[in-house]
Amino acid sequence: MATSATQDSLGTGRRKSAVARVRVRAGDGKILINKRPLEEYFYNVQDQNAVLAPLLHTQTRGQVDVVVRVGGGGNTGQADACKLGIARALMKYSSELDDVLRDSGMLTRDSRMKERKKPGLRGARRGTQFSKR
């Protein structure tokens, strides 16, 4: 299934301002994020499910080890960045997983970013409060 027994497959995922560098290799299902287990790094079950989604869709959960280095952004952005990075690395790991990942929408990058603050406003769009007197 793997391209090479000793070779790692790499993938990069981005979401909001988070960037995840993912390494997938044949193994027994260990997932390390910033040198910590998945459950220890992401306490929220929703974030854990986001990270596991590509592995569960392709049914490779117990067959590969995943090592992730992620930084920037918050918890949800980092989890979604890991999801995209794992999906891209799995696609390089085995080309037959491409259709499954593409059909489930795992390879589509979410391009939504925070809108910049505009001059004269309190945020991106919120103006100052009107005062009659």
C-alpha positions, 0 to 999 in steps of 0.5 A: 500500500505504501510507496516505500516501507521506510519513506515518509509522506509529507503534507501541509495543511493551512486554516485561518492563520494555522499551519500544520506540517504532517508526516505519515508513515506505515505503523500501528496508528500512533498520532502525535501532535507537537510531540503529544498524543492527540487526546492530550493536545486537543481536549475538544472532541470536535477537534479530535474528530476533525483530525481523525476524519481523513483516517476514518474515511480512508480506513487507515486508522490503525495502519499509519503513524501520523506526526504533526507539527502545528503552530499559529491560530487557535484550536479549531484552526489548528485542528482543521489545518491538521485535517487538510495536512493528513489528507494531503499526506495520505494522498501521497502515501497511497494514490488509490486513496485520492478519490475517497478523500476528494469525494469527502471534501478533505482535500479542499482548503477552507480559504476563509480568513479574518477580515482586516480592520478598516480605518475609522471603524472599531473592527472590520465593519462595526462603526462607532456608536452614534451619540445625538448629544 
